[in-house]
Each structure stands twice: as structure tokens, then as C-alpha cells.
Amino acid sequence: MSTLANPPSILEMSQEIKKSCADKQVEITVERIKMAKSLKEKQSNDLEKVAFKRKAEGDEKPAGKKEAKIIELDSLLITMPLPHIPLKNIMDVEVKLVYVDEEKVSYEFVESYPSTGNRPTCRAAEIADPLHEPNFSVLPQIDKWLQVALKDASSCYRQKKYAVAAGQFRTALELCSKGAVLGKPFEASAEDIASVASFIETKLVACYLRMRKPDLALNHAHRSIVLNPAYFRNHLRQATVFRCLERYSEAARSAMIADYMFWLCGGSEHGISKLIKLYWQAMIEEAITRAESFSVMYTPFATKIRADKIEKVKEVFTKIHPAYVEFIYTDFQGLHVLPQTVDWSSFPPQQYLLTLGFKNKEDGKFLEKMSSRKLPTFTEHKTPFSLLTREDTVRHMETMGKRILPILDFIRGTQLNGSFRACSGVMEKLQYASLLSRLQRVKEQSQVINQAMAELATIPYLQDISQQEAELLQSLMADAMDTLEGRRNDKERVWNTIQKVGRIEDFLYQLEDSFLKTKKLRTARRQKTKMKRLQTAQQS
């Protein structure tokens, strides 16, 4: 697990600034849920128009072709092999999209937008032109000391003095934490401040990546997404950090989200999407290659999933992967997409069933339990009303970190909307962070919470969420901020409360199973006794 050393974070701010940031973050979360809904509705309307046009064109063509295509897809019960992608191709993608225009790094805030009553927001500028770096010239006058720090940092970066540049960007971040962002801070919107801070965070990511210190880049990559989740390059830079840390499943998910965000925010340049998909595909390939405890099969389909079809899928999997049949799980609750065939503009895109097979039954058995839960959580505690001992905590942490989370990360690498419920995959990370906290592994806990917050900030853009889920999202974000800032430590965190409910639920299921087994045994004994009596009566 990577750790963060020295760079300033929200933990170093004054208490007043911390509280302000936390309150603003919750406000931003509410606004982003509305913004994401608006974006998805716009794209949905566009898709409906395209679908109507295609249908009109299809009515003029001979019938029967669509049905034949469905039969063809539905019969393809095969593994989808991923061809090897050379490292050079991956590096080319990073040069073109992650370190974009690196030779021409310039000071983005030179031409400040004049103060008028009707200026466009930075957020709108990013959505309107997602192919380029955010246009900060539309912002009000930047704080003069922040201008100086950013000019110095950009100059050092152009000269490839990355360590010095990182120091200057950290200085700029410290100024932001003290409120020195815009010339008129009391008139600035939370979104404008977040956009400037996100820009600085992402520049720090680039610096640390160039210094070959991805462990230092990681938290900055997470925070750039928390501050600006709609910008696709932030997700792609996070993918690059994960790749450098050899966390390929998480890199795959970040690349998938980058491609989706590019489309959602209006990106139309096919070449950019093609590069992102290549990167995504390479990360999936690497994740599959390096997996030791499980194997995988993707099955394309185009019709409703039937129980007999799932059994057939399992039969095929058993023939292809005979060493991974101790436990076979087919994720038919959440459908998967692959970079080779996905087209976000077509609805629905080509979808796949994911089948996972495990060498060890216990490694995958938790998936069945999770799929039946109303809220995602993992429990292994047999006595729900007693506290965990240190030994239990260590055991739980190792189970989560080495067995549970890697599998969930892999599943989510090809699944945009989450396989079980909203916040799935994130809840487990937050519960894992609580275990790290119990063991006083503070730096690792901070990294896990920052990553969870980045995922929480992105969820409204990826899936439709109910009012209840929106409230849960806000509660999780607020508690995550409090945990990072060391505030309200006496308050029960939402994810821990959910885990306690899960433990009680498990305990009740165990009692029910025990009761039913006992009842079954008693009934069997009574039947046996009754039969003996009948036999004795007949003999006499």
C-alpha cells in the first residue's frame, strides 16, 4: 500500500479552513448530482434522436437482420482474448494525453476574466471543450501571490526541474488552503475555487510521475478528481499513477471512466477516445495476466439472461479453466463492457457476462453474500456484539486487502455502473480504512479514504441514483472528510454503522439456519421413531 510523505494536505490546514472546505465539499456534492443528471439527460436525449433515426432507416431495410445478429451474439459462449499491447504503445498514450502539451507548458492565469455580472463558470468551460486543459482565463482575478507561485512552478516544469516545480506547486497549494485563491475570495464560488485547486493537484501528479515517484502522486491524483470529477484527464492521470504502482485493475477502471467522461462531456474526437480505450484494454490485459487466485471469462450476449444460459456459461468456463472451478461466480446482476466493442453513444452498448473462477472456494464465496445485500459490506465477525481484538483486526485487514478488494477492483474494471448497489466497492474501501485506523496505519488510511472520496465524487456521473442513495453519498463524503481532518472522531462513521447492521444480519441468518437445521433434525427423528413404532406394532 502506497503512502504519502510530506506534501501538504487538508490535514495541515487550520481548523477554520478545514470546516469551510468540508462544508463546501458537501455543497459541491449536491450541485454535482444535479449537474451529472443534467449531462446524462442531454446525452440520453441525443441517443433517443439517434435511435429514432436508426429505426427510421431500419424500417426501409429487409427485416430479419437484427434477429440474426442476436442469435449470433447469444451463441458466442467463448472467452474474449485480449491481444498483447506493447509498453511503447502505452507510453505513447501517456505522452499524448497525460503529459499533454508538456513542451509548451504556460501560465494559465495570465489573462484573467474581467469582473462582470454574467461570466461563464470554469465548469461550463471544461464541459464545452473537454479536449483541452481547462480554460482558467474565464475566472476572476487570481490572487497575486498565487500567480507568482504558479508562474515559478510552470517555469521550472518547462526546464524539467520537476522537484523544484513540485515544491512551487506545493507552495501554491498551501496558499489555496489559506484562502488565497481568487482576488475576491468572498465573491468566489466553491466550484471556481475547486477548479483552481484541482489544476494545481494535477500538475503535482505530473511532476511526481516525471520524478518516477508515483506513490507521492497518488493522493494528488485522487484529490484532483474530488475537486473536478467531470474532467477526463484527471481520471487518466490517476490511471497512469495506478499503472506505475502496478495496480492494474484500478488503472483499468480509471481509464474506463476517463473514456466515459470524455463522451459524457461532449468529446467528439475519435482519436482521443481510441487512445483511451487502448490504454484501458492494456490495463485489463495486465490485470488478467497477473491474477493468480482466479481466472476470468467474458461472454457477449444480446438477449435476456436465463438460468439455463448461465449454467451453460459455467460449463464452458469449466472446460476452458479446469484449474479454477472450486467456486464459479457469474456476475449477472451487473453487466460489463469491454474497450474493444464499447460505444457509449449507442444504447445499450455491447454487454458481457463476467464469469470468475477461483482456486480457493473461500476467495470468491463472499461475492454471493454481497449480491444479496441491500447495502454493500463485508462481514466475517462471528460475534456481532463484541469488539474486535487486535488479532481479529489484523486478520480482517489482510482478508480485505489481499482477497476482497483486489477481486472487487477487477470486477469494476469493466463495469461502469457498479455490480451490486450504489457505492459498492467504495464502502468496502472505507471499512478497510477503519481497520487501518485501528492499527494506527494513518498514512495508508489517508490514501484509502482519498481514493474512496474520488470514487464517491464520480458516482453521480456514472449512474442514476435515488434520493436515498444521494443522501447516503453525501453522508459518506461528509464522514470521509471528517475522518481525514480528524474531526468528530467520537461520531460513528456511516460505513461502520452499515457494517454493524451487516454483522447483525449475518447473525440472524445464522440463527435461522441453525433453527431450520435443528427443526429438520427433530422432524427426521420423529419420523424415524414413528416408523420404528409402526414396524414394532406390525410385528406384534
N, C-alpha and C positions, 0 to 999 in steps of 0.2 A: 504494500500500500504506500503510495507516494505521500510525502509530507511537504509542507510549505515552510520555508525558512526566511525570516527577516522581512520580506516585503510588507509594507503597511497594509492592513486590512481594516474592516469595520470594527474589529476588536480593539483597535488602538484609538478610536475616536473618543471624544468627550461624551459623557452620558447624555447631555442635551442633544448633541448632534445625532447620537445613536437613536434616541427616541424619535427624533424628527424623521430620520431615514426609515425607521420601521413603520411609522405611521404612513409615510408617503408610499412605501412599497405596497402596503395593503390597498391604498387608494389606487395605485397604478394597476394592481391585480384586477380590481373591479372594472377599471376602464378597459383593460386589455381583453377581458372576457367579452365586453361589448364590441370592441374593435374586431376581435377574431370572428365573432358571429357575423358582423357586417361583411368582412372579407369573404367568409365562406358562402354567405348568401349571394354575393356578387358572382363568385365563381360558379355557384350552383345554377344561377340564372343563365350564365353563359353556356354551361353544359346542357341545360334544357333546350336552349336555342339550337346548339349543335346537334343534339339528339333528334330534335324535331326535323331539322334539315336532312339528317341522315335517313330518317324514317321516310320522309317525302321522296327522297331519291331512291330508297329501297323499294317503295311501292311500285316504281316503274320497272324494277328488275324481276326476273323469274323467281318464284317462291321456291323454298326448299334448301337454299344455300346455308342459311343461318342454322337450320336444324341439323344439317350435315356437319357443320362446324362444331356444334355442341356435342354430338355423338363422338366426333373425333377427339375432342379435348377430354371428354368424360372417360374415354377408354385408355388414356395415357397414364397408366399406373406405373410410372418409372421415376428413377432418381434424376434430378436435374443437375448434371455435372457442371462445375464451374471451371472454365479453362484457366490455365495459369497466366497471370498478368505480371509481366516483368517489373522489378522495382523501379527501373528507369521511367516507365510509364506513370507510376505512382508519383515519383518525384516531379515529373513534368506537370502533373495536375497541380501539385502544391506550388510550384513556381508560378503557374499561370493564375491560380485562384486564391491561394493562401497568402503568398508574398506578392500580391498584385501590384504592378507599377512600382516595384521596390526601388528601381534606379531613379525614379522621379518623385520620391517622397517629398512632399512640400508641406508648408504650414497651412493647414486647412482653414484657419480662422482669421486670415488677414483681412478679407473683405467682409466685414460684419454687416448684417442686415440692418438698415436704418429702422429706428423705432417708429412703428406705425401702429395704428389700432387694429389693422387687419392683415397680419402677416401669416404666412403658412407655417405650419409646425414642422419640426425636423422629422417627426414620424411620417407625416404625409409625404415629405420629400423622399424618404427612403422607399416608401411603398411605390411611389410613382416611377422611380428609377432604380430598380434593385440590382442593376448590372454593375453599378459603380459604388465607390465608397460613399457613405452618407454625405450629403451636401450641407455642411455646417455653416455655409455662408448665409443661410436663411435665419440663423439665430441672432438674438440681440447681441449687443457689445459684450465680448468676453472679458472677464476680469483681467486687468493689465498684468498682474503677477503670474497668472496662469498662462497668459500669452507668452511671456518671457520664457517660462519653463518649457512650454511646448515647442517654441522656436529652437531653443538649445537642444532639446531632445531630438527633434527632426534633423537638425544639422549633424549631430553625432551619428544618427542612424544612417544618413546618406554616406557618411565617411566610414561606415562599417565598424564604428566604435560601439558595439552593441552593449557592452557592460556599462559604459558611460551613459548611453542613451537610456538604458533601463533605469539608471539612477535618477536621471532627469524626469522620466515619466513617473517614477515613484514620487518624486517631489510634487509633480503636478497632481497626482492622486491625493497626496496629503493636503494640498491646497483645497481640492474639492471636498475632502472630508471636513474641512473647517469652514465650508460655506463659500469659498472663493471660486465660484464657477462662472457666473454671469455678472455683468456690471451692475445690474439692478436685481439683486437676489430675491428681494421681496415681491418682485413682479414676475419672476420666472416660474414657469410651470414645472411640475415634477417630471414630466416626460422630457422636457428640454434638458434639465439637469442630468437625468438618467442617460440621455443620448451622448452628452459630452463625456460623462464618466465611462460609458461603455466604449467609446472611441479610445480613451486612454488605456483601459484594460486590455483591449485587443492589440494595441501597439506593444504593450508589455508582453503579450503572448508571442508576438513576432520576434521581439528581442531575445526572449529566453529560448525560443526554438532555434534561432540563429546561433545562440551560445551553446546549443546542444544540452540544455537543461530543462527538459520537458516537465520534470517534477515541480520546478518553480513556475512554469507556465500554467499548470493545471487549474489552480484556483482562479487565476485571472481569466482563463477561458470560460469557466463556469460563471463568474460574475459578469462578464460581458454579455452573456445570454440572459441572465437575470435582469439586467438593465435594458436589454434590447433583444427580445426573443424573436422578433419578426425578421431580423436581418440574416440572410442565409450564410454569409461569410463567417459570422460568429460561430455557427454550428460546424462549418467546415474546418475552421481553425481548431475547434475543440476536437474534431475527428483526427486532425494531424497530431495533436498532443497525445491522444489515446494511442495512435499508431506508434509513436515514438516510445511510449511506455509499454508497448506490446499488449495492449488491452483492445484486441481486435473486434470483439463483439460490440463493445461500446463505441468504437470508431465507426463500425458499420451503421449503428443506429444514428449517430450524429450526422453521417453523410446522407443517410436516407432523409432525415428531417431537413437537411440543407437543400436537397433537391425538391422536396415538397414545398418548403418555404419560398424557394425561388419561383416555383409555379404559382403558389397562392398569392404572392405579392406582385404578380403581373409580369414575371420574367418570360420573355418570348424567344430569346436567342438559343437556338437548338444546340449550338456548340458548347455552351456553358453547361447545360443540363446533361449533355453526353459525357462531359468530363467528370461531373459529379457522380453520375451513375457508374462510370468506370471505377472510380475511387471506392464507391460503395460495394461494388462487386468484388474488388480486390480484398476488401476487409472481411467480407463474408467468407471468401475462399480461404483466407488465412485463419479465420476463427475455426472453420471446419477442419482444416488440416491439423491444427494444434489441439483439438479436442481429444482427450484420451478416455474419459469416462463414458462418453456417449457417441452415437452416430446419428445421422440425420437423412431424411428423405423428404423432398418436396413433390407433391402430386398436384398437377393442374386439374381444374375442374370448372364446369360451366353450368351445372345444374344443382338442384337442391341435394344436400348431403343426406344419404340414407344410411341406416345402421349396417346393412349388408355391404355397402360400399366401403365403410370404414374397416370392416372385417377383412375385406379383400385387400385393402391397403396394407393392413398388418401382415397378411400372408405374404405379400410381395416383399415387404420390408424384411421379414424373417429369412426369405431366400437370399436377399442381397446382402444382409448384415447378420449372419448367423451368430456372431460373437457378441451381439448387443441385444439379446432377447430376454434378459432376466426381467425387464419391465419395459413395455412398449406403450408410449403415450402419443395419441393423435390429438393435436390441438384444433378441434373442430369448432370451438367456441369463438376463436378469433382467427380471421383469415389473413394470409400472408401475401406479400408482393415481392417480386424479385426484380433487380435492376435491369435484367436483360429484356423484360417484357412490359414493365410498368409504364403506363401513360396516364398521368394524373388528369389530363383533360378529357379522357374517356371514362364514362361511368357505367358500370363499375370497371376498374382496371382488371387485367387478368389476375386471378387469385389462385392461391395454392393452399393445400392442406400441409401442415408441418407434422411429420412423424419423427419422434425421438425414441431411440432405443438405448438402454443402459446395460452396462455390465453388472452393476450392483443394483439390486431391486430398491434399496433404501434411497439411492441417489435421485430417483425420479418419482418415488411414491408420493412425495409431498404435492406434486402437481395435481393429482386427483382431488386431494383435500382442498387445495386452493380454488379449484374450479367450481366447487360447490358453495363457497363462502359469499356472503353479501358484501363484505369488505375484505380486501386483501390483507393477509397477515400470515405469519408462520409461527406455529407454537410447537414446542417439544417438551414443555414443562408438565410433568405428571401431576403435581400438586399445586393447583392454581392459587391457593390462598396463602402460600408460604413464600418467603423471599428467596431469591436465587443466591446460592453460595458463590464464592469466588470461583470454585472449580466448575460449577454449573455455568457460570458466566463465560469462562474461557471455552468450555465445550460448545456452548451455543454460538459464540463468536466464530469459532472455527467452522462449525456447521454452516452458518450463514455465509461466511466469507469464502469458503472453499467449495461448497456444494450447492447452496441455494442460489445466491446471487449470480454466479457465473452462468447457470442454466437460464435464469430469468433474463440476463443480459443478452444471451444468444437468441432466445425466443424473440425478444423485442428488436433485434437487428433487422428483421424483415416484416415487422408488424407495426404499422403506424399508429393504430388506434388503441393498442393495449388489448391483451388477450382475455382478461378477466373482468376488471372493473376500472373506472377512472381512478387514477393514482396508483394503479398496480405497478409493481416494480419500484416505485418511489417509496411507498410505505415500508417495504422491507429494508430499503436503504436507511431510512430514518430509525427503524428499530435496531438495525445494525449499529448505527451511530450511538444509540443509547448504551449498547453493550460496550462499545469502545470507551464511552464516558465512564462507565462503572469501573473499567480497568485503567482509568486515567491516561488514556492514549489520546490526548487532546488534539494534537495536530492531525492525526488520522480522522478523528471525529469531525474536525472543522472541514476537511476536504470532502468527506462523505456528505455532510449537510449542504455544503456549497453546490455539489453535484445534484443533490436532490432538489434544491431550490431552482436550479437551472431547468430541471425537468418539469417542476411544478409551473414555472413561468411559461413553459412552452405548451402545456396540455390544452389550454383553450383553443389554440390554433389547429390542433390535430384532431379533435373530436368534439362532437356536440355534448355538452354537459348540462345536466338538470340543475334546478335551483339548489337542491340538496347537495349535489356534487360541487357546485360553485361555492357553497358555504364551507364545505369540507376543505376545498382547495385554499380558501382564504385562511381558515383556521390553521392548516398545516404550514402555510407560508409565514403566518404571524408567529407561530411557535418555533419554527426553524430560525427566524430572525432573533427571537428572544434567546434561544439557545446559543447562537453564535455570539451574541452580545453579552451573555452572562446575566440576563435579566429574568426576573420571576422564576428563579430556579426551584422555588418551593411549589410551583404550579405543575400539575400533572400535564404532560405533553399529550396531544391528541393521539399520536401513534402508539404511545404506551397504553392509553386507555383502551384503544381498539384491540391491542394485543391481549390485555386482561380479559376483555369480553370474549376474545377467541379462545383463551385458556378455559374460561368457564363453559363456553360452548363445547369444547372438546371433552371437558369433564362430564358434562351432561350426556353427551353421546356415549361416553364410556360406561356410564351408569346404565343407560338404556340398553346398550349391547349386553352388559353383564346381566341385567334383569331378564332380557329376552333369552339369553343362553340358559340362565337358571330355570326360567319358566319352561323352556323346551326340554331341559333335562328332567324336570319334575313330571312333565306330561309323559315323556318317554318311560319314566319309571312306573308311573301309574298304569300306563298301557301294558307294560311288561308284567306287573303284579296282577292286573286284571286277567291277562292271558293265562298266567300260571294257575289262578283260581279256577278259571273255566276248564282248563285241562285236568286239574285235580278233581273237579266235580264230575266231569265226564268219565274219568277212570273209576271213580267210586260208584 
